[in-house]
Amino acid sequence: MEETPQALPDDNELVELILSGSQEHFNMLYNAYFPRVYRFARKRLRDRAEAEDIAQEVFLTLLDALPSYRGQSSLLVWIFGITRNKVNRTFRRPRPFLSPMDSDSVMDVESSEPPADHTLEARRLLGLCEQIIARDLTETQRRIFHLKHLRRQSIRAIAQALGKSEDSIKANLYRMRCSMNQTLPGVEVLLRGH
């Protein structure tokens, strides 16, 4: 006979029970929300293992952050805020560059000066970026791009300057990078450096 899942108490009561040490109620929360957090992370990351790691991190963070929950939004919305932050951080994290051991580059010695051909390629990519910006981006996105990548403004400063939320600015930057990277593979590496 299959056991029917227990209904969750209301959010504030559930938080109080977990904070009082109820492992049973934390397990109820975990079982109810983990699949949704995982699906959210997997959809954005497109990597099963990384999505599992993020989902686990979310619940570890949740345990530490739970005392700060004030009930101003639903617990699910609050958990998804943590999830979104964790996912966004993975996009900002530098990815390791792996090269095969039999490649010639393994024997190359690193230099503080970029090779001339890399500088020329970067200039070429930036020139193509200008064309894409003029052709594909909205006026608001052009302003965000200019403030972020040319004036090197923080997300907070851009949000204040444009009267938008920081999440809106981040979402626009992410969409721009994805769009530009589809049109011009390799440009995202340049944009992430800013």
CYANA upper distance limits for C-alpha pairs under 8 A (distance plus 0.5 A):
  6 GLN  CA     28 MET  CA      8.18
  8 LEU  CA     14 LEU  CA      7.75
  8 LEU  CA     28 MET  CA      7.50
  8 LEU  CA     29 LEU  CA      7.95
  9 PRO  CA     13 GLU  CA      6.56
  9 PRO  CA     14 LEU  CA      5.98
 10 ASP  CA     14 LEU  CA      6.55
 11 ASP  CA     15 VAL  CA      6.65
 11 ASP  CA     71 GLY  CA      7.91
 11 ASP  CA     74 SER  CA      7.37
 11 ASP  CA     75 LEU  CA      6.34
 12 ASN  CA     16 GLU  CA      6.72
 12 ASN  CA     71 GLY  CA      7.03
 13 GLU  CA     17 LEU  CA      6.66
 14 LEU  CA     18 ILE  CA      6.70
 14 LEU  CA     25 HIS  CA      7.22
 15 VAL  CA     19 LEU  CA      6.52
 15 VAL  CA     66 LEU  CA      7.53
 15 VAL  CA     69 TYR  CA      8.46
 16 GLU  CA     20 SER  CA      6.57
 17 LEU  CA     21 GLY  CA      7.13
 17 LEU  CA     22 SER  CA      6.12
 17 LEU  CA     25 HIS  CA      7.11
 18 ILE  CA     22 SER  CA      5.33
 18 ILE  CA     23 GLN  CA      7.21
 18 ILE  CA     25 HIS  CA      6.33
 18 ILE  CA     26 PHE  CA      6.11
 19 LEU  CA     66 LEU  CA      7.99
 19 LEU  CA     67 PRO  CA      7.69
 22 SER  CA     26 PHE  CA      7.01
 23 GLN  CA     27 ASN  CA      6.58
 24 GLU  CA     28 MET  CA      6.77
 25 HIS  CA     29 LEU  CA      6.71
 26 PHE  CA     30 TYR  CA      6.53
 27 ASN  CA     31 ASN  CA      6.44
 28 MET  CA     32 ALA  CA      6.55
 29 LEU  CA     33 TYR  CA      6.54
 29 LEU  CA     34 PHE  CA      8.46
 30 TYR  CA     34 PHE  CA      5.79
 30 TYR  CA     59 PHE  CA      8.01
 31 ASN  CA     35 PRO  CA      7.88
 32 ALA  CA     36 ARG  CA      8.49
 33 TYR  CA     37 VAL  CA      6.69
 33 TYR  CA     76 LEU  CA      7.97
 34 PHE  CA     38 TYR  CA      6.47
 34 PHE  CA     55 ALA  CA      7.26
 35 PRO  CA     39 ARG  CA      6.61
 36 ARG  CA     40 PHE  CA      6.64
 37 VAL  CA     41 ALA  CA      6.71
 37 VAL  CA     55 ALA  CA      6.41
 37 VAL  CA     80 PHE  CA      7.41
 37 VAL  CA     83 THR  CA      7.27
 38 TYR  CA     42 ARG  CA      6.47
 38 TYR  CA     51 ALA  CA      6.37
 38 TYR  CA     52 GLU  CA      6.68
 38 TYR  CA     54 ILE  CA      8.18
 38 TYR  CA     55 ALA  CA      5.83
 39 ARG  CA     43 LYS  CA      6.48
 39 ARG  CA     51 ALA  CA      8.31
 40 PHE  CA     44 ARG  CA      7.02
 41 ALA  CA     45 LEU  CA      6.38
 41 ALA  CA     46 ARG  CA      8.40
 41 ALA  CA     51 ALA  CA      5.49
 41 ALA  CA     52 GLU  CA      8.47
 41 ALA  CA     54 ILE  CA      7.45
 41 ALA  CA     55 ALA  CA      7.62
 41 ALA  CA     83 THR  CA      7.79
 41 ALA  CA     84 ARG  CA      8.39
 41 ALA  CA     87 VAL  CA      6.95
 42 ARG  CA     46 ARG  CA      5.59
 42 ARG  CA     47 ASP  CA      6.36
 42 ARG  CA     48 ARG  CA      6.41
 42 ARG  CA     50 GLU  CA      8.17
 42 ARG  CA     51 ALA  CA      5.31
 42 ARG  CA     52 GLU  CA      8.37
 44 ARG  CA     87 VAL  CA      8.06
 45 LEU  CA     50 GLU  CA      7.73
 45 LEU  CA     51 ALA  CA      7.08
 45 LEU  CA     87 VAL  CA      7.86
 46 ARG  CA     51 ALA  CA      8.26
 47 ASP  CA     51 ALA  CA      6.52
 48 ARG  CA     52 GLU  CA      6.73
 49 ALA  CA     53 ASP  CA      6.79
 50 GLU  CA     54 ILE  CA      6.65
 51 ALA  CA     55 ALA  CA      6.57
 52 GLU  CA     56 GLN  CA      6.69
 53 ASP  CA     57 GLU  CA      6.68
 54 ILE  CA     58 VAL  CA      6.61
 54 ILE  CA     83 THR  CA      7.96
 54 ILE  CA     86 LYS  CA      7.05
 54 ILE  CA     87 VAL  CA      7.47
 55 ALA  CA     59 PHE  CA      7.14
 55 ALA  CA     83 THR  CA      7.78
 56 GLN  CA     60 LEU  CA      6.89
 57 GLU  CA     61 THR  CA      6.50
 57 GLU  CA     86 LYS  CA      8.40
 58 VAL  CA     62 LEU  CA      6.40
 58 VAL  CA     79 ILE  CA      8.13
 58 VAL  CA     82 ILE  CA      6.88
 58 VAL  CA     83 THR  CA      6.36
 58 VAL  CA     86 LYS  CA      7.72
 59 PHE  CA     63 LEU  CA      6.82
 60 LEU  CA     64 ASP  CA      7.35
 61 THR  CA     65 ALA  CA      6.51
 61 THR  CA     82 ILE  CA      8.41
 62 LEU  CA     66 LEU  CA      6.03
 62 LEU  CA     79 ILE  CA      7.86
 62 LEU  CA     82 ILE  CA      8.27
 65 ALA  CA     69 TYR  CA      7.62
 69 TYR  CA     78 TRP  CA      8.43
 71 GLY  CA     75 LEU  CA      7.60
 73 SER  CA     77 VAL  CA      6.81
 73 SER  CA     78 TRP  CA      6.97
 74 SER  CA     78 TRP  CA      6.79
 75 LEU  CA     79 ILE  CA      6.58
 76 LEU  CA     80 PHE  CA      6.65
 77 VAL  CA     81 GLY  CA      6.73
 78 TRP  CA     82 ILE  CA      7.12
 79 ILE  CA     83 THR  CA      6.73
 80 PHE  CA     84 ARG  CA      6.42
 81 GLY  CA     85 ASN  CA      6.78
 82 ILE  CA     86 LYS  CA      6.78
 83 THR  CA     87 VAL  CA      6.65
 84 ARG  CA     88 ASN  CA      6.53
 85 ASN  CA     89 ARG  CA      6.69
 86 LYS  CA     90 THR  CA      7.16
 87 VAL  CA     91 PHE  CA      7.41
 88 ASN  CA     92 ARG  CA      7.17
 89 ARG  CA     93 ARG  CA      6.66
 92 ARG  CA    192 ARG  CA      7.47
 99 SER  CA    103 SER  CA      7.33
 99 SER  CA    105 SER  CA      8.08
 99 SER  CA    106 VAL  CA      7.77
100 PRO  CA    106 VAL  CA      8.29
101 MET  CA    106 VAL  CA      6.87
102 ASP  CA    106 VAL  CA      7.99
104 ASP  CA    108 ASP  CA      7.64
114 PRO  CA    118 HIS  CA      6.85
114 PRO  CA    119 THR  CA      7.10
115 PRO  CA    119 THR  CA      7.07
116 ALA  CA    120 LEU  CA      6.73
117 ASP  CA    121 GLU  CA      6.59
118 HIS  CA    122 ALA  CA      6.57
119 THR  CA    123 ARG  CA      6.77
120 LEU  CA    124 ARG  CA      6.68
121 GLU  CA    125 LEU  CA      6.63
122 ALA  CA    126 LEU  CA      6.65
122 ALA  CA    190 LEU  CA      8.17
123 ARG  CA    127 GLY  CA      6.68
124 ARG  CA    128 LEU  CA      6.85
125 LEU  CA    129 CYS  CA      6.57
125 LEU  CA    184 LEU  CA      8.29
125 LEU  CA    187 VAL  CA      7.01
126 LEU  CA    130 GLU  CA      6.85
126 LEU  CA    187 VAL  CA      8.46
127 GLY  CA    131 GLN  CA      7.25
128 LEU  CA    132 ILE  CA      6.85
128 LEU  CA    184 LEU  CA      8.40
129 CYS  CA    133 ILE  CA      6.48
129 CYS  CA    180 MET  CA      7.87
129 CYS  CA    184 LEU  CA      8.44
129 CYS  CA    187 VAL  CA      8.41
130 GLU  CA    134 ALA  CA      6.72
131 GLN  CA    135 ARG  CA      6.65
132 ILE  CA    136 ASP  CA      6.03
132 ILE  CA    137 LEU  CA      7.87
132 ILE  CA    180 MET  CA      7.62
133 ILE  CA    137 LEU  CA      5.74
133 ILE  CA    142 ARG  CA      6.99
134 ALA  CA    142 ARG  CA      8.24
137 LEU  CA    141 GLN  CA      6.16
137 LEU  CA    142 ARG  CA      6.52
137 LEU  CA    176 MET  CA      8.07
138 THR  CA    142 ARG  CA      6.66
139 GLU  CA    143 ARG  CA      6.81
140 THR  CA    144 ILE  CA      6.70
141 GLN  CA    145 PHE  CA      6.50
141 GLN  CA    172 ASN  CA      7.17
141 GLN  CA    173 LEU  CA      8.24
141 GLN  CA    176 MET  CA      8.05
142 ARG  CA    146 HIS  CA      6.54
143 ARG  CA    147 LEU  CA      6.60
144 ILE  CA    148 LYS  CA      6.48
144 ILE  CA    158 ILE  CA      7.32
144 ILE  CA    169 ILE  CA      7.73
144 ILE  CA    172 ASN  CA      8.43
144 ILE  CA    173 LEU  CA      7.94
145 PHE  CA    149 HIS  CA      6.19
145 PHE  CA    150 LEU  CA      7.88
145 PHE  CA    173 LEU  CA      7.76
146 HIS  CA    150 LEU  CA      5.56
146 HIS  CA    151 ARG  CA      6.88
147 LEU  CA    151 ARG  CA      5.33
147 LEU  CA    152 ARG  CA      6.58
147 LEU  CA    153 GLN  CA      6.01
147 LEU  CA    158 ILE  CA      7.10
148 LYS  CA    152 ARG  CA      5.21
148 LYS  CA    153 GLN  CA      5.49
148 LYS  CA    154 SER  CA      7.23
148 LYS  CA    155 ILE  CA      7.92
148 LYS  CA    158 ILE  CA      7.89
148 LYS  CA    194 HIS  CA      7.82
149 HIS  CA    153 GLN  CA      8.15
149 HIS  CA    191 LEU  CA      7.69
149 HIS  CA    194 HIS  CA      6.38
152 ARG  CA    194 HIS  CA      7.40
153 GLN  CA    157 ALA  CA      6.57
153 GLN  CA    158 ILE  CA      6.83
154 SER  CA    158 ILE  CA      6.73
155 ILE  CA    159 ALA  CA      6.59
155 ILE  CA    166 GLU  CA      6.60
155 ILE  CA    169 ILE  CA      7.16
155 ILE  CA    170 LYS  CA      7.66
156 ARG  CA    160 GLN  CA      6.72
156 ARG  CA    166 GLU  CA      6.45
157 ALA  CA    161 ALA  CA      6.55
158 ILE  CA    162 LEU  CA      6.58
158 ILE  CA    166 GLU  CA      8.45
158 ILE  CA    169 ILE  CA      7.88
159 ALA  CA    163 GLY  CA      6.16
159 ALA  CA    164 LYS  CA      5.29
159 ALA  CA    165 SER  CA      6.01
159 ALA  CA    166 GLU  CA      5.84
159 ALA  CA    168 SER  CA      8.47
159 ALA  CA    169 ILE  CA      6.79
160 GLN  CA    164 LYS  CA      7.05
160 GLN  CA    165 SER  CA      8.30
164 LYS  CA    168 SER  CA      6.92
164 LYS  CA    169 ILE  CA      7.53
165 SER  CA    169 ILE  CA      7.01
166 GLU  CA    170 LYS  CA      6.68
167 ASP  CA    171 ALA  CA      6.52
168 SER  CA    172 ASN  CA      6.66
169 ILE  CA    173 LEU  CA      6.66
170 LYS  CA    174 TYR  CA      6.60
171 ALA  CA    175 ARG  CA      6.66
172 ASN  CA    176 MET  CA      6.55
173 LEU  CA    177 ARG  CA      6.63
174 TYR  CA    178 CYS  CA      6.68
175 ARG  CA    179 SER  CA      6.52
176 MET  CA    180 MET  CA      6.45
177 ARG  CA    181 ASN  CA      6.36
177 ARG  CA    188 GLU  CA      6.45
177 ARG  CA    191 LEU  CA      7.81
178 CYS  CA    182 GLN  CA      6.69
178 CYS  CA    188 GLU  CA      8.14
179 SER  CA    183 THR  CA      6.96
180 MET  CA    184 LEU  CA      6.15
180 MET  CA    185 PRO  CA      8.09
180 MET  CA    187 VAL  CA      7.53
180 MET  CA    188 GLU  CA      7.93
181 ASN  CA    185 PRO  CA      5.14
181 ASN  CA    186 GLY  CA      6.86
181 ASN  CA    187 VAL  CA      6.20
181 ASN  CA    188 GLU  CA      6.14
186 GLY  CA    190 LEU  CA      8.03
187 VAL  CA    191 LEU  CA      6.93
188 GLU  CA    192 ARG  CA      6.47
189 VAL  CA    193 GLY  CA      7.12
190 LEU  CA    194 HIS  CA      7.97
